[in-house]
Amino acid sequence: MSERPNRKPETGGFFARDRAWHAPALTPGYKTSVLRAPQRALLSLDGTISETTGPVFGHSMIGELDNDLILNYAQPGESAIGERIIVHGRVLDERARPVAGALVEFWQANAGGRYRHKKETYLAAIDPNFGGCGRAITDEDGHYHFRTVRPGAYPWPNGINDWRPAHIHFSIFGHGFAQRLITQMYFEGDPMIWKCPIVGTIPDKAAIEQLIAPLDWGNTIPMDSRAYKFDIVLRGRRSTMFENKLEGN
Ligand SMILES: [Fe+2]
């Protein structure tokens, strides 16, 4: 985890949300935020038991190719076009302890920067052997991994000439549908990251850097795939807990 010298030390079982770390809701450089941003003060709603104890994900729901985007949409004997990569990392809690059993979902554009979606309008070609989504469940050490092709950058209607850097979207589910976090992973060394209006909504450079997966040379498979490492650290739980019950309910 990166050093963050300006933050208060974390003590006890309560971790307040750090709003300076996350992007503010209203960021006119990212046009759609203007309509999405709340106009009034936020209200806090208490969670209900059904929200946190509802569905529990089991390993049995994961198919054999769910974490293989190179093959999971491909015709037999074929594979997705693009630079073959492995993405892996750990889901960790606010104290860097592994989070086991979390459902990690990921979706992305193909190597040309095109999504397989009926509303997609970018002129880059569809890859008939690439669907662009998959999922994995973290193991006892909080690890997940999947195989894919590196997504392409794509333009989007925001400013006159705005492009998204190569990125993979992530969703992390805890033990219920109310515990869902969504983020994006970028790739080390991509100059497009620093031109992106969505990335530009994040005020703290260290927070951006935490979203950039470094090339993981040690886990490269020679003559096959390069690897990128992306750890996901969940912010603290919202409830105050007893010291002997840090995990919450
Ligand atoms: Fe995207």
Residues whose N, C-alpha, C, O or C-beta is under 5 A from the ligand:
A	BS01	LIG	none
